[in-house]
């Protein structure tokens, strides 16, 4: 885990699929390690996220978002 309260991506994916439509925008005001952004990317949703503890999580969030986008692009081809 990269955050002490990190949730599984599958849990967030299930929540997003059950409460939003493709193309919707998801707001995550407590981004942590970026799990909600990853789930949004994997499920064709847009996202907006905020994290007050930028010094500790920015690199983790950026890496996870990059990996998720790469994976989605690879699966699309």
C-alpha positions in Angstrom: 0.0 0.0 0.0 1.1 3.5 -0.8 -1.3 5.2 1.6 -2.4 4.0 5.0 -6.1 4.0 4.1 -5.7 3.0 0.5 -8.8 1.3 -1.0 -8.7 -1.5 -3.6 -9.1 -0.2 -7.2 -11.8 -2.8 -7.8 -13.9 -1.3 -4.9 -13.7 2.2 -6.4 -14.4 0.8 -9.9 -17.5 -0.9 -8.7 -18.7 2.3 -7.0 -18.1 4.4 -10.1 -19.8 1.9 -12.4 -22.8 1.8 -10.2 -23.1 5.6 -9.6 -21.8 7.2 -12.8 -22.0 6.9 -16.6 -19.1 6.8 -19.0 -17.8 10.3 -19.6 -19.0 11.6 -16.2 -16.6 13.6 -14.0 -15.7 12.2 -10.6 -14.5 14.5 -7.8 -12.1 13.2 -5.2 -11.3 15.9 -2.7 -9.0 13.6 -0.7 -6.9 12.0 -3.4 -4.3 10.2 -1.2 -2.5 7.8 -3.6 -4.9 8.4 -6.5 -7.0 5.2 -6.4 -10.2 7.0 -7.4 -8.4 8.6 -10.4 -7.1 5.2 -11.5 -10.6 3.7 -11.3 -12.0 6.6 -13.2 -9.4 6.2 -16.0 -10.0 2.5 -16.2 -13.8 3.0 -16.5 -13.8 5.9 -19.0 -14.7 8.6 -16.5 -13.0 12.0 -16.1 -11.7 13.0 -12.7 -10.8 16.0 -10.6 -8.7 15.4 -7.5 -7.2 17.4 -4.7 -4.5 16.3 -2.1 -3.3 18.6 0.6 -0.3 16.4 1.4 1.3 17.0 -2.0 4.8 16.5 -0.8 4.1 12.9 0.2 1.7 11.8 -2.6 2.4 13.7 -5.8 4.9 11.3 -7.2 2.7 8.3 -6.3 -0.4 9.9 -7.9 1.5 10.8 -11.0 3.0 7.4 -11.4 -0.3 5.6 -10.8 -2.2 7.8 -13.2 0.5 7.3 -15.9 0.4 3.6 -15.4 -3.4 3.5 -15.7 -3.4 5.6 -18.9 -0.7 3.4 -20.4 -2.7 0.2 -19.5 -6.0 1.6 -21.0 -4.2 2.7 -24.2 -2.5 -0.8 -24.5 -5.9 -2.5 -24.0 -7.5 -0.3 -26.7 -4.9 -1.3 -29.3 
